[in-house]
């Protein structure tokens, strides 16, 4: 039993993976201060490991620890702390399922 706890702890660290979400950020007017604002807000969220903002696409790619923060929390915090319209982009798997469905 004493050995079981350290084994479980170490295995949880080894098998823990980073999650990535893409966020649509509408309303950025410049590639310097607007991008900087999004980066600063997102990187200050506990659990976020990295953030990369693409001004031309109006998207942010965020790598985060899902045990500390959820993707919807990232969207909510970014919406509250900036004047941008923010929404989570559907991942490719969900997008393909949606587009492959035929209307009735």
C-alpha positions as CSV (number, residue, x, y, z in Angstrom):
1,X,0.0,0.0,0.0
2,X,2.8,2.4,0.8
3,X,4.3,1.8,-2.6
4,X,1.0,2.3,-4.4
5,X,0.7,6.0,-3.7
6,X,4.1,7.0,-5.1
7,X,3.5,4.8,-8.2
8,X,0.1,6.4,-8.8
9,X,1.5,9.9,-8.4
10,X,4.4,9.2,-10.8
11,X,2.2,7.6,-13.4
12,X,-0.3,10.5,-13.3
13,X,2.6,12.8,-14.1
14,X,3.9,10.6,-16.9
15,X,0.5,10.2,-18.6
16,X,-0.7,13.7,-18.1
17,X,-0.9,15.5,-21.4
18,X,-1.3,19.1,-22.4
19,X,-4.5,20.2,-24.1
20,X,-4.6,22.7,-26.9
21,X,-7.5,24.9,-27.8
22,X,-7.9,27.4,-30.6
23,X,-9.8,30.6,-29.8
24,X,-11.3,33.1,-32.2
25,X,-10.5,36.6,-31.2
26,X,-12.5,39.2,-33.2
27,X,-11.9,42.9,-32.9
28,X,-8.1,43.1,-32.8
29,X,-7.1,46.3,-34.6
30,X,-3.4,46.1,-34.6
31,X,-0.7,43.4,-34.6
32,X,1.2,44.8,-31.6
33,X,-0.8,46.0,-28.7
34,X,-3.9,43.9,-29.3
35,X,-1.9,40.7,-29.7
36,X,0.1,41.7,-26.6
37,X,-3.0,42.2,-24.6
38,X,-4.4,38.8,-25.6
39,X,-1.1,37.1,-24.8
40,X,-0.8,38.8,-21.4
41,X,-4.3,38.0,-20.3
42,X,-4.1,34.4,-21.4
43,X,-0.6,33.7,-20.0
44,X,-1.6,35.0,-16.6
45,X,-4.4,32.4,-16.3
46,X,-3.3,29.6,-13.9
47,X,-2.9,26.4,-15.8
48,X,-2.0,28.0,-19.2
49,X,1.4,26.8,-20.4
50,X,1.7,28.8,-23.6
51,X,-0.3,31.1,-25.9
52,X,0.4,32.1,-29.5
53,X,-1.7,34.7,-31.2
54,X,-2.0,35.0,-35.0
55,X,-3.2,38.5,-35.8
56,X,-3.9,37.7,-39.5
57,X,-6.2,34.8,-38.7
58,X,-7.6,36.4,-35.5
59,X,-6.9,33.3,-33.5
60,X,-5.0,32.3,-30.4
61,X,-3.7,28.8,-29.8
62,X,-3.5,28.0,-26.1
63,X,-1.7,25.0,-24.5
64,X,-3.1,24.4,-21.0
65,X,-3.4,21.9,-18.2
66,X,-7.0,20.7,-18.1
67,X,-6.7,19.8,-14.4
68,X,-6.2,23.5,-13.6
69,X,-8.3,25.3,-16.2
70,X,-10.9,24.5,-18.8
71,X,-11.0,25.9,-22.3
72,X,-14.4,27.6,-21.6
73,X,-12.7,29.4,-18.6
74,X,-10.0,30.7,-20.9
75,X,-12.7,32.1,-23.3
76,X,-14.6,33.6,-20.3
77,X,-11.6,35.3,-18.8
78,X,-10.4,36.7,-22.1
79,X,-13.9,38.0,-22.8
80,X,-14.1,39.7,-19.4
81,X,-10.6,41.2,-19.4
82,X,-10.6,42.5,-23.0
83,X,-13.0,44.3,-25.3
84,X,-12.7,41.5,-27.9
85,X,-15.3,39.1,-29.0
86,X,-14.0,35.7,-28.1
87,X,-15.2,32.2,-28.9
88,X,-13.7,28.7,-28.9
89,X,-13.1,27.2,-32.4
90,X,-14.3,23.7,-32.9
91,X,-11.5,21.2,-33.3
92,X,-11.0,19.5,-36.6
93,X,-12.6,16.2,-35.6
94,X,-15.8,18.0,-34.6
95,X,-15.8,20.2,-37.7
96,X,-15.5,17.1,-39.9
97,X,-18.4,15.4,-38.2
98,X,-20.5,18.5,-38.6
99,X,-19.7,19.1,-42.2
100,X,-20.3,15.4,-43.1
101,X,-23.8,15.5,-41.8
102,X,-26.4,15.8,-44.5
103,X,-29.5,18.0,-44.0
104,X,-32.9,16.2,-43.8
